[in-house]
Amino acid sequence: MNKIITYINWGWGMLSLTGLCLFFVTYFFSCHGKQNIAEVAKPMFVEEHSSKLENFVFLIKESHSFCIPEPDQSCLEEPKIIPIASASGVVLSSSESHIFILTANHFCEDGPMEKIMGETKIRVFIGETSRITNIVTYSETADICLLSGLRFKEENFKTTKIATEMPLIGENVINVAAPDGMASPNTRLMFDGKFSGCEGLNCVYTIPATFGSSGSAVYNKNGELISLLVAAAKNFENISMGPHVNMINTFIETVEETVDIY
């Protein structure tokens, strides 16, 4: 367990050029800046995994540059927006007006360099929609962050069920993520692996993970959330780690004391 490195220590490499190009090719523009006019049929999900795939969230942390006006210059122009990191997440629940998203806290935190670059905002992409979110609360110990964003009309997310206990060692688990920033409205990347046990409240999986996998949901065989990936083996990316489901349940129970997330 000592040969690990959390995604936050990998810095801005979380969002690679490859991932950026793939995302913008399929979402907004080609890598050459031309609009993508090709029409693609809306994705259809296999029923067994439909809620996992529909609730998947791709997140980008944006830096909005500060403007310090000079005597002959104003700040009327739009600030420059620079994507500096990406992560994965899952829609936990929704109310009449908002949706609530779980991801990794180290993604939500601003590092020293990010603070220098300007104001940071977290934009989330769900299917063909995008919105800016706000941090509701977080746990540094569990490395969990809860975000909230406006709920659009006709959005109807299923509440993500959270397990009450971890699987048996050797049981199959499923992960939905955007490793290396690879995500688009028409694709969902799913990975399977085995639950491999826990050291205290830190649990291990044979799920491949890399930059951008931070905050991605791990499900048991019943489709219940058991963890979020927050770290991976430094020299062997087929081993990943996340908090015990008890930490997630405790986090949610604490949130519910002050915030109506359902």
BAFI-3210 file (N, C-alpha, C; in Angstrom, 3 decimals, decimal comma, padded with zeros to 6 digits):
// residues 262
n [1|2|3|4|5|6|7|8|9|10|11|12|13|14|15|16|17|18|19|20|21|22|23|24|25|26|27|28|29|30|31|32|33|34|35|36|37|38|39|40|41|42|43|44|45|46|47|48|49|50|51|52|53|54|55|56|57|58|59|60|61|62|63|64|65|66|67|68|69|70|71|72|73|74|75|76|77|78|79|80|81|82|83|84|85|86|87|88|89|90|91|92|93|94|95|96|97|98|99|100|101|102|103|104|105|106|107|108|109|110|111|112|113|114|115|116|117|118|119|120|121|122|123|124|125|126|127|128|129|130|131|132|133|134|135|136|137|138|139|140|141|142|143|144|145|146|147|148|149|150|151|152|153|154|155|156|157|158|159|160|161|162|163|164|165|166|167|168|169|170|171|172|173|174|175|176|177|178|179|180|181|182|183|184|185|186|187|188|189|190|191|192|193|194|195|196|197|198|199|200|201|202|203|204|205|206|207|208|209|210|211|212|213|214|215|216|217|218|219|220|221|222|223|224|225|226|227|228|229|230|231|232|233|234|235|236|237|238|239|240|241|242|243|244|245|246|247|248|249|250|251|252|253|254|255|256|257|258|259|260|261|262]
n.u [000,812|002,164|003,271|001,866|000,169|-001,679|-004,166|-004,123|-001,514|-000,399|-000,868|-001,466|-001,539|-003,750|-005,646|-005,259|-003,779|-004,687|-007,111|-008,483|-008,752|-010,314|-012,624|-013,506|-013,790|-015,990|-017,854|-017,960|-016,173|-013,906|-010,405|-009,177|-010,661|-013,005|-016,549|-018,348|-020,435|-021,634|-024,312|-025,186|-026,685|-028,566|-027,106|-027,762|-028,422|-027,538|-029,938|-029,269|-027,193|-028,060|-028,752|-026,312|-024,769|-026,235|-026,067|-023,449|-020,825|-018,816|-016,159|-014,703|-012,187|-012,011|-009,989|-010,561|-009,342|-007,993|-008,809|-007,109|-007,721|-006,224|-005,234|-005,862|-007,426|-010,159|-012,256|-014,167|-014,163|-014,659|-013,374|-010,413|-010,732|-009,386|-008,957|-007,889|-007,816|-009,264|-011,921|-013,892|-017,287|-020,400|-023,928|-025,548|-028,076|-031,210|-033,061|-036,060|-035,018|-032,238|-029,269|-027,144|-023,796|-021,252|-017,762|-014,130|-012,435|-009,855|-009,787|-011,624|-010,367|-008,245|-005,000|-001,799|-000,713|-002,969|-004,498|-003,028|-003,403|-005,975|-009,535|-011,167|-013,487|-015,876|-016,986|-019,535|-020,346|-023,038|-024,267|-025,578|-025,556|-024,263|-023,040|-022,219|-021,006|-021,330|-019,436|-020,732|-020,070|-017,310|-015,012|-011,909|-010,652|-012,007|-011,714|-013,768|-016,074|-018,902|-020,946|-023,186|-025,599|-027,663|-030,770|-031,941|-034,872|-036,959|-034,999|-034,345|-033,010|-032,092|-031,913|-028,808|-028,075|-026,619|-024,415|-024,540|-022,499|-019,176|-018,189|-017,439|-014,058|-012,739|-015,106|-016,917|-016,628|-017,731|-016,787|-017,315|-015,910|-013,805|-011,033|-007,898|-009,164|-010,981|-013,979|-017,349|-020,590|-021,602|-020,342|-019,485|-017,268|-016,677|-015,400|-014,296|-013,507|-011,984|-012,976|-010,627|-010,138|-009,577|-007,476|-007,783|-009,852|-009,386|-009,800|-009,165|-008,956|-008,966|-009,029|-008,427|-006,931|-006,276|-005,008|-007,774|-009,555|-010,208|-012,597|-014,462|-017,218|-017,581|-019,158|-021,034|-022,042|-024,767|-025,337|-025,014|-023,520|-020,222|-017,801|-015,524|-013,093|-009,919|-007,188|-004,277|-002,062|001,346|003,169|001,733|-001,019|-003,346|-004,272|-006,276|-007,608|-009,942|-012,259|-013,758|-017,097|-018,471|-017,447|-018,492|-021,255|-021,353|-020,523|-022,656|-024,795|-024,056|-024,198|-026,939|-027,993|-028,009|-028,541|-030,948|-030,843|-032,373]
n.v [-001,212|001,149|001,964|003,900|006,550|009,441|010,962|013,710|014,379|013,988|016,205|018,642|016,887|015,333|015,898|015,103|015,953|014,261|013,336|015,769|016,520|014,376|014,760|017,352|017,007|015,310|016,624|019,515|020,875|020,122|019,179|021,078|023,263|023,507|023,343|020,483|018,891|016,535|014,316|012,267|009,332|009,173|007,674|004,269|002,340|-000,771|-002,512|-003,578|-002,020|000,570|002,697|003,170|004,111|006,298|007,995|008,724|011,109|013,530|015,591|018,830|020,948|024,353|027,192|030,504|033,358|036,067|039,547|042,493|045,714|048,342|051,819|052,485|050,387|048,133|045,728|044,475|042,499|038,983|036,666|034,667|031,200|028,308|024,873|022,795|020,393|017,089|014,861|012,113|011,254|010,704|010,940|011,381|011,958|013,769|016,805|018,825|021,038|020,834|018,872|016,379|015,524|013,101|013,041|012,909|014,387|015,484|016,396|018,483|020,283|023,159|023,466|025,032|026,183|026,315|028,208|030,473|030,795|031,776|032,270|029,240|027,004|024,357|022,485|020,361|017,557|015,856|013,453|015,178|017,618|020,477|022,125|024,572|023,848|023,864|023,499|021,590|020,245|018,462|015,731|015,370|013,198|010,920|011,508|012,544|014,480|016,554|017,877|020,404|021,194|022,978|021,506|020,461|020,927|018,088|016,311|013,289|011,668|008,540|007,727|007,005|003,940|003,047|000,682|-001,390|-002,822|-004,077|-006,020|-009,597|-010,711|-011,147|-011,010|-009,742|-006,397|-003,224|-000,405|002,936|005,349|008,156|007,847|009,480|011,714|010,997|011,272|011,617|012,732|010,516|008,222|005,769|004,653|001,576|-000,506|-003,618|-005,529|-007,025|-007,144|-006,621|-006,527|-004,716|-002,341|-001,330|001,372|001,789|000,629|-001,920|-002,576|-004,519|-002,761|-000,971|002,242|005,713|009,086|011,252|009,281|009,706|009,893|008,300|006,012|002,924|-000,149|-002,820|-006,278|-006,056|-003,618|-001,538|001,333|001,174|002,421|005,145|005,726|006,849|006,711|005,137|002,390|003,258|002,217|000,280|000,290|-001,207|-001,631|-000,168|002,188|003,057|004,721|002,948|001,647|002,284|004,740|006,359|006,153|007,282|009,866|010,735|010,590|012,582|014,823|014,913|015,877|018,599|019,370|019,024|016,518|014,875]
n.w [000,000|000,238|-002,099|-003,700|-005,432|-005,205|-007,337|-007,176|-006,676|-009,079|-010,477|-013,058|-015,134|-015,125|-017,027|-020,149|-023,362|-025,355|-024,254|-024,070|-026,772|-027,770|-026,253|-027,029|-029,758|-029,983|-028,513|-028,757|-030,796|-033,495|-033,186|-034,649|-034,446|-035,922|-036,309|-035,277|-037,305|-037,752|-037,232|-034,574|-033,405|-030,363|-027,481|-026,584|-023,749|-022,248|-020,397|-017,885|-016,928|-017,120|-015,288|-014,014|-016,140|-017,094|-014,917|-014,842|-014,573|-016,105|-015,268|-015,387|-014,267|-014,378|-015,011|-014,449|-015,523|-013,601|-013,731|-013,680|-013,762|-015,699|-016,045|-018,749|-019,531|-019,362|-017,585|-019,090|-020,972|-021,564|-019,183|-019,659|-020,137|-018,929|-019,185|-016,568|-015,207|-015,017|-014,034|-012,763|-011,893|-010,086|-010,290|-007,376|-006,275|-006,666|-006,304|-006,494|-007,748|-007,963|-008,672|-007,198|-006,827|-006,500|-006,117|-006,206|-003,478|-003,680|-006,247|-006,174|-004,476|-004,506|-005,689|-004,891|-007,295|-008,899|-007,583|-008,070|-010,787|-011,163|-010,597|-009,865|-011,331|-011,322|-013,899|-015,016|-017,052|-018,313|-020,229|-022,914|-021,743|-019,901|-016,983|-014,467|-011,233|-007,624|-004,609|-002,058|000,349|001,893|002,536|003,782|004,905|003,905|001,276|-000,343|-002,199|-002,368|-004,796|-006,074|-008,556|-010,935|-011,738|-014,819|-016,897|-017,459|-016,761|-015,166|-012,944|-011,564|-008,132|-006,745|-005,384|-002,314|-001,020|001,952|002,955|002,226|-000,687|-000,912|-000,866|-004,047|-005,428|-008,275|-009,506|-010,832|-012,738|-013,771|-015,742|-016,774|-017,855|-018,381|-019,303|-021,272|-022,643|-023,785|-025,051|-026,329|-025,554|-023,060|-020,735|-019,383|-016,824|-015,544|-012,612|-009,717|-006,311|-003,810|-001,119|002,025|003,657|006,680|006,336|003,706|000,539|-001,970|-005,486|-008,505|-010,796|-013,718|-013,689|-014,123|-014,685|-014,408|-013,731|-011,157|-008,573|-009,800|-009,914|-008,141|-008,354|-006,829|-007,449|-007,383|-008,349|-006,591|-005,096|-003,929|-003,580|-004,410|-006,822|-005,883|-005,918|-007,377|-008,104|-008,398|-010,275|-011,552|-013,104|-012,991|-010,516|-008,157|-005,749|-003,114|-000,819|001,965|001,966|004,269|004,989|003,009|003,519|006,093|005,493|003,823|005,627|007,434|005,768|005,241|007,582|007,435|004,809|002,277|000,230|-001,230]
ca.u [000,000|002,964|003,675|000,716|000,219|-003,024|-004,240|-003,814|-000,069|000,007|-000,977|-002,315|-001,570|-005,024|-006,369|-004,242|-004,128|-005,503|-008,450|-009,109|-009,135|-011,440|-013,810|-014,012|-014,202|-017,312|-018,792|-018,104|-015,472|-012,765|-009,175|-008,743|-011,534|-014,185|-017,709|-018,674|-021,811|-022,156|-025,345|-024,996|-027,854|-028,381|-026,659|-028,708|-027,703|-028,070|-030,808|-028,597|-026,284|-028,567|-028,668|-024,896|-024,270|-026,947|-025,648|-022,024|-020,534|-017,461|-015,926|-013,519|-011,898|-011,640|-009,392|-011,069|-008,258|-008,318|-008,570|-006,739|-007,803|-005,227|-005,877|-006,368|-007,982|-011,267|-012,422|-015,442|-014,012|-014,826|-012,085|-009,942|-011,059|-008,396|-009,179|-006,647|-007,869|-010,523|-012,222|-015,141|-018,181|-021,682|-025,084|-026,027|-029,509|-031,697|-034,252|-036,858|-034,288|-030,802|-028,708|-026,018|-022,779|-020,104|-016,486|-012,985|-012,174|-008,597|-010,087|-012,323|-009,434|-007,353|-003,603|-001,161|-000,582|-004,303|-004,925|-002,315|-003,899|-007,229|-010,677|-011,465|-014,873|-016,019|-018,057|-019,845|-020,998|-023,859|-024,873|-025,385|-025,701|-023,162|-023,409|-021,260|-021,468|-020,770|-019,089|-021,632|-019,227|-016,282|-014,299|-010,518|-010,302|-012,557|-011,442|-015,065|-016,584|-020,282|-021,231|-024,577|-025,807|-029,066|-031,412|-032,637|-036,194|-037,068|-033,986|-034,955|-031,972|-032,399|-031,051|-027,787|-028,165|-025,332|-024,391|-024,355|-021,276|-018,303|-018,318|-016,436|-012,856|-012,862|-016,352|-016,797|-017,057|-017,806|-016,392|-017,614|-014,932|-013,258|-009,577|-007,163|-010,075|-011,693|-015,415|-018,171|-021,995|-021,989|-019,549|-019,343|-016,222|-016,922|-014,308|-014,624|-012,371|-012,308|-012,734|-009,422|-009,989|-009,345|-006,537|-008,549|-010,972|-008,922|-010,088|-008,362|-009,671|-008,183|-009,662|-007,457|-007,242|-005,197|-005,468|-009,151|-010,411|-010,529|-013,996|-015,368|-017,989|-017,366|-020,420|-021,012|-022,794|-026,168|-025,464|-024,963|-022,246|-019,419|-016,607|-015,082|-011,650|-009,189|-005,747|-003,884|-000,669|002,195|003,835|000,880|-002,289|-004,491|-004,656|-006,786|-008,051|-010,995|-012,729|-014,714|-018,478|-018,899|-017,075|-019,461|-022,527|-021,192|-020,476|-024,009|-025,609|-023,673|-024,739|-028,400|-028,361|-028,149|-028,894|-031,938|-030,272|-033,329]
ca.v [000,000|002,367|002,355|004,480|007,996|009,934|011,724|015,115|014,552|013,940|017,578|018,984|015,801|014,632|016,135|015,015|016,520|013,257|013,371|017,030|016,472|013,459|015,369|018,466|016,507|014,710|017,451|020,856|021,161|019,272|019,721|022,186|024,399|023,525|022,758|019,113|018,958|015,183|013,954|010,927|008,864|009,187|006,350|003,365|001,593|-002,064|-002,292|-003,975|-000,975|001,867|003,755|003,480|004,874|007,573|008,826|009,032|012,532|013,925|016,894|019,600|022,131|025,461|028,386|031,753|034,279|037,331|040,771|043,654|046,824|049,404|053,100|052,513|049,067|047,731|044,280|044,124|041,289|037,718|036,130|033,466|029,970|027,279|023,610|022,428|019,028|016,389|013,795|011,404|011,327|010,015|011,630|010,686|012,166|015,041|017,394|019,451|022,099|020,603|017,528|016,258|014,695|012,669|012,869|012,887|015,691|016,075|017,124|019,718|021,191|023,954|023,449|026,359|026,715|026,616|029,466|031,555|030,952|032,522|031,617|027,937|026,548|022,968|022,270|018,937|017,152|014,654|013,309|016,324|018,844|020,907|023,161|024,870|023,336|024,424|022,515|021,599|019,879|017,496|015,026|015,125|011,851|009,940|011,999|012,629|015,839|016,617|019,067|020,615|021,970|023,110|020,400|020,946|020,356|016,743|015,416|012,381|010,730|007,600|007,865|005,955|003,144|002,824|-000,599|-001,327|-003,542|-004,343|-007,383|-010,577|-010,652|-011,966|-010,720|-008,811|-005,012|-002,479|000,995|003,801|006,418|008,858|007,907|010,321|012,729|010,507|011,230|012,334|012,403|009,276|007,077|005,516|003,656|000,710|-001,422|-004,564|-006,011|-007,807|-006,535|-007,299|-006,372|-003,370|-002,090|-000,343|001,895|001,987|-000,634|-002,148|-003,215|-004,753|-001,952|-000,031|003,642|006,665|010,460|011,412|008,268|010,163|010,134|007,415|005,117|001,475|-000,799|-004,265|-007,077|-005,663|-002,273|-000,571|002,032|000,730|003,237|006,047|005,575|008,072|006,503|003,965|001,992|004,146|001,521|-000,794|001,009|-002,101|-001,687|001,134|002,247|004,007|004,609|001,917|002,107|002,876|006,156|007,046|006,234|008,262|011,173|011,078|010,823|013,894|015,837|014,957|016,613|020,035|019,612|018,109|016,077|013,991]
ca.w [000,000|000,287|-003,453|-004,389|-005,620|-005,459|-008,572|-006,963|-006,756|-010,485|-010,974|-014,199|-016,113|-015,064|-018,276|-021,185|-024,665|-026,051|-023,705|-024,444|-028,185|-027,921|-025,667|-027,816|-031,070|-029,913|-027,770|-029,309|-032,036|-033,778|-032,622|-035,492|-034,165|-036,778|-035,674|-035,638|-037,771|-037,929|-036,285|-034,036|-032,657|-028,916|-027,044|-025,941|-022,732|-021,869|-019,247|-016,643|-016,454|-017,586|-014,281|-013,799|-017,273|-017,153|-013,787|-014,941|-014,722|-016,462|-014,661|-015,759|-013,461|-015,253|-014,424|-015,024|-015,196|-012,952|-014,509|-012,873|-014,736|-015,717|-016,394|-020,121|-019,841|-018,492|-017,416|-019,709|-021,779|-020,861|-018,732|-020,340|-019,427|-019,240|-018,469|-015,896|-014,666|-015,237|-013,082|-012,993|-010,753|-010,217|-009,731|-006,192|-006,088|-007,194|-005,707|-007,542|-008,432|-008,033|-008,655|-006,280|-007,487|-005,709|-006,808|-005,290|-002,893|-004,139|-007,484|-005,823|-003,829|-005,349|-005,314|-004,895|-008,646|-009,409|-006,964|-008,740|-012,157|-011,182|-009,959|-010,449|-011,311|-011,745|-014,866|-015,158|-018,294|-018,174|-021,542|-023,798|-020,974|-019,052|-016,020|-013,415|-009,943|-006,398|-003,591|-000,906|001,476|001,512|003,599|003,421|005,365|002,963|-000,072|-001,020|-002,379|-002,846|-005,605|-006,460|-009,771|-011,292|-012,446|-016,000|-017,147|-018,021|-016,218|-014,194|-012,540|-010,500|-006,961|-006,661|-004,155|-001,668|-000,323|003,401|003,291|001,087|-001,233|-000,494|-001,693|-005,252|-006,138|-009,388|-009,338|-012,084|-012,624|-014,926|-015,566|-017,943|-017,685|-019,330|-019,823|-022,460|-022,416|-024,755|-024,834|-027,008|-025,094|-021,635|-020,546|-018,229|-016,514|-014,484|-011,842|-008,527|-005,009|-003,318|000,313|002,570|004,748|007,429|005,559|002,329|-000,145|-003,175|-006,593|-009,723|-011,833|-014,289|-013,420|-014,394|-014,576|-014,854|-013,103|-009,804|-008,270|-010,538|-009,060|-008,153|-007,998|-006,588|-008,421|-007,321|-008,871|-005,501|-004,975|-002,793|-003,416|-005,473|-006,996|-005,532|-006,046|-008,152|-007,928|-009,192|-011,386|-012,065|-013,107|-012,882|-009,108|-007,747|-004,369|-002,772|000,563|002,370|001,829|005,538|004,974|002,143|004,244|007,173|004,836|003,379|006,826|007,963|004,853|005,368|008,793|007,132|003,415|001,703|-001,044|-001,894]
c.u [000,849|003,411|002,471|000,955|-001,183|-003,015|-003,854|-002,318|000,443|-000,184|-001,844|-002,356|-002,865|-005,800|-005,361|-004,717|-004,996|-006,935|-009,184|-009,599|-010,340|-012,711|-014,364|-014,390|-015,645|-018,326|-019,019|-017,513|-014,425|-011,531|-008,634|-009,674|-012,767|-015,342|-017,936|-020,142|-022,419|-023,186|-025,152|-026,221|-027,550|-028,018|-027,774|-027,915|-028,366|-028,793|-030,097|-027,759|-026,794|-028,410|-027,226|-024,375|-024,939|-026,484|-024,161|-021,834|-019,063|-017,259|-014,650|-013,381|-011,355|-010,995|-009,902|-010,111|-008,778|-008,061|-008,284|-006,710|-006,673|-005,911|-006,503|-007,022|-009,089|-011,315|-013,751|-015,359|-014,190|-013,465|-011,694|-010,236|-010,096|-008,748|-007,865|-006,667|-009,209|-010,691|-013,513|-016,008|-019,479|-022,771|-025,606|-027,540|-029,911|-032,908|-035,057|-036,052|-032,814|-030,460|-027,483|-025,069|-021,669|-018,881|-015,375|-012,685|-010,871|-008,754|-010,740|-011,385|-008,598|-005,935|-003,014|-001,079|-001,936|-004,821|-004,264|-002,920|-005,175|-008,318|-010,957|-012,953|-014,917|-017,241|-018,276|-020,613|-021,735|-024,613|-024,554|-025,470|-024,420|-023,656|-022,265|-021,842|-020,786|-020,457|-020,035|-020,839|-018,233|-015,716|-012,882|-010,115|-010,759|-012,220|-012,712|-015,507|-018,010|-020,511|-022,726|-024,623|-027,282|-029,556|-032,205|-034,004|-036,069|-035,916|-034,616|-033,941|-032,487|-031,420|-030,068|-027,894|-026,763|-025,403|-024,217|-023,098|-020,459|-018,536|-017,333|-015,217|-012,987|-014,143|-016,118|-017,301|-016,973|-017,499|-016,765|-016,764|-014,568|-011,750|-008,927|-008,059|-010,885|-013,176|-016,120|-019,624|-022,382|-021,189|-019,604|-018,313|-016,482|-015,758|-014,769|-013,351|-012,862|-012,095|-011,632|-009,164|-009,676|-008,238|-007,157|-009,756|-010,557|-009,006|-009,428|-009,175|-008,703|-008,904|-008,599|-007,887|-006,025|-005,747|-006,888|-010,102|-010,841|-012,019|-014,968|-015,975|-017,586|-018,633|-020,208|-021,895|-024,272|-026,399|-025,470|-023,573|-021,489|-018,199|-016,478|-013,576|-010,954|-007,678|-005,496|-002,428|000,208|002,760|003,007|-000,555|-003,517|-004,885|-005,059|-007,386|-009,139|-011,469|-013,731|-016,126|-018,995|-018,566|-018,037|-020,787|-022,465|-021,193|-021,878|-024,907|-025,310|-024,242|-026,236|-028,864|-028,619|-028,632|-029,895|-031,450|-031,201|-034,670]
c.v [001,267|002,815|002,841|005,966|008,470|010,818|013,175|015,345|014,488|015,295|017,698|017,904|015,026|014,786|016,171|015,673|015,555|013,304|014,641|017,006|015,569|014,097|016,455|018,054|016,053|015,604|018,811|020,977|020,094|019,912|020,873|023,386|024,469|022,841|021,346|019,050|017,570|014,884|012,505|010,555|008,868|007,779|005,571|002,489|000,239|-001,887|-002,565|-002,840|000,438|002,969|004,146|004,397|006,246|008,520|009,168|010,525|012,703|015,349|017,533|020,782|023,212|026,578|029,608|032,859|035,557|038,491|041,914|044,854|047,829|050,691|053,127|051,190|048,745|046,218|043,821|042,844|040,045|037,194|034,882|032,244|028,884|026,005|023,124|021,023|018,411|015,303|013,124|011,534|010,593|010,890|010,799|010,757|013,480|015,492|018,026|020,447|021,812|019,118|017,546|015,183|014,366|012,561|012,873|014,288|016,309|016,773|018,465|020,746|021,949|023,867|024,849|026,981|027,093|027,928|030,662|031,849|031,771|031,782|030,293|027,619|025,117|022,848|020,767|018,710|015,839|014,484|014,519|017,655|019,190|022,015|023,365|024,400|024,063|023,295|022,669|021,327|018,826|016,826|014,767|013,705|010,794|010,286|011,993|014,087|015,746|017,949|019,185|021,481|022,046|021,870|020,972|020,272|018,994|015,825|014,573|011,307|009,789|007,811|006,702|005,241|002,887|001,535|-000,376|-002,057|-003,779|-005,767|-008,333|-010,434|-011,632|-011,728|-009,666|-007,424|-004,314|-001,012|001,736|005,055|007,070|008,971|008,742|011,381|012,295|010,335|011,992|011,977|011,037|008,059|006,984|004,398|002,892|-000,253|-002,389|-005,049|-006,822|-006,951|-007,334|-007,092|-004,947|-003,406|-000,967|000,080|002,258|000,656|-000,686|-002,928|-003,472|-004,087|-001,020|001,405|004,494|008,071|010,579|010,383|008,680|010,423|009,215|006,362|003,659|000,826|-002,281|-004,972|-006,727|-004,239|-001,199|000,045|001,541|001,621|004,223|005,868|006,906|007,924|005,253|003,637|002,786|003,454|000,380|-000,294|000,110|-002,339|-000,282|001,039|003,272|003,785|003,479|002,485|002,708|004,363|006,953|007,211|007,257|009,678|011,624|011,380|012,188|015,016|016,010|015,696|018,091|020,330|018,563|017,690|015,123|014,680]
c.w [000,000|-001,092|-004,230|-004,558|-005,924|-006,694|-008,365|-007,063|-008,186|-011,159|-012,201|-015,251|-016,106|-016,362|-019,407|-022,474|-025,449|-025,579|-024,087|-025,882|-028,392|-027,404|-026,568|-029,231|-031,020|-029,234|-028,419|-030,707|-032,298|-033,185|-033,463|-035,335|-035,033|-036,065|-036,194|-036,031|-037,967|-036,849|-035,873|-033,224|-031,164|-028,441|-026,365|-024,976|-022,496|-020,539|-017,923|-016,053|-016,756|-016,544|-013,992|-014,898|-017,376|-016,055|-013,813|-015,217|-015,086|-015,978|-015,186|-014,802|-014,387|-014,441|-015,175|-014,590|-014,546|-013,911|-013,544|-013,819|-014,573|-016,161|-017,784|-020,519|-018,846|-018,384|-018,017|-020,515|-020,918|-020,416|-019,532|-019,483|-019,883|-018,484|-017,857|-015,320|-015,007|-014,197|-013,509|-011,749|-011,029|-009,611|-008,566|-006,092|-006,738|-006,394|-006,828|-008,360|-008,660|-008,162|-007,755|-006,787|-006,511|-006,603|-005,766|-004,769|-003,398|-005,486|-007,167|-005,200|-004,861|-004,815|-005,389|-006,287|-009,226|-008,835|-007,637|-010,109|-012,234|-010,448|-010,657|-010,293|-011,831|-012,646|-015,015|-016,453|-018,044|-019,480|-022,399|-023,057|-020,226|-018,138|-015,039|-012,083|-008,795|-005,419|-002,409|000,367|001,009|002,753|003,115|003,797|004,373|001,520|-000,924|-001,069|-002,920|-003,539|-005,846|-007,711|-010,080|-012,026|-013,610|-016,138|-017,827|-017,603|-015,114|-013,812|-011,452|-009,349|-006,919|-005,320|-003,612|-000,856|001,177|003,848|002,027|000,569|-000,556|-001,402|-002,860|-006,017|-007,220|-009,002|-010,687|-011,818|-013,910|-014,766|-016,899|-017,776|-018,779|-019,966|-021,020|-022,142|-023,523|-024,482|-025,381|-026,568|-023,574|-021,495|-019,253|-018,067|-015,439|-013,814|-010,666|-007,283|-004,334|-001,837|000,721|003,616|005,574|006,617|004,137|001,591|-001,525|-004,209|-007,742|-010,896|-012,400|-014,047|-013,714|-014,208|-015,122|-014,285|-011,701|-009,644|-008,972|-009,621|-009,252|-007,612|-007,715|-007,602|-008,447|-007,842|-007,800|-005,412|-003,744|-002,571|-004,567|-005,612|-006,709|-005,681|-006,866|-007,858|-008,886|-010,423|-011,970|-012,010|-013,104|-011,434|-008,678|-006,354|-004,169|-001,354|000,764|002,272|003,130|005,592|004,105|002,866|005,375|006,618|004,448|004,575|007,432|007,097|005,071|006,616|008,505|005,722|002,942|000,324|-001,784|-002,131]
res [m|n|k|i|i|t|y|i|n|w|g|w|g|m|l|s|l|t|g|l|c|l|f|f|v|t|y|f|f|s|c|h|g|k|q|n|i|a|e|v|a|k|p|m|f|v|e|e|h|s|s|k|l|e|n|f|v|f|l|i|k|e|s|h|s|f|c|i|p|e|p|d|q|s|c|l|e|e|p|k|i|i|p|i|a|s|a|s|g|v|v|l|s|s|s|e|s|h|i|f|i|l|t|a|n|h|f|c|e|d|g|p|m|e|k|i|m|g|e|t|k|i|r|v|f|i|g|e|t|s|r|i|t|n|i|v|t|y|s|e|t|a|d|i|c|l|l|s|g|l|r|f|k|e|e|n|f|k|t|t|k|i|a|t|e|m|p|l|i|g|e|n|v|i|n|v|a|a|p|d|g|m|a|s|p|n|t|r|l|m|f|d|g|k|f|s|g|c|e|g|l|n|c|v|y|t|i|p|a|t|f|g|s|s|g|s|a|v|y|n|k|n|g|e|l|i|s|l|l|v|a|a|a|k|n|f|e|n|i|s|m|g|p|h|v|n|m|i|n|t|f|i|e|t|v|e|e|t|v|d|i|y]
***
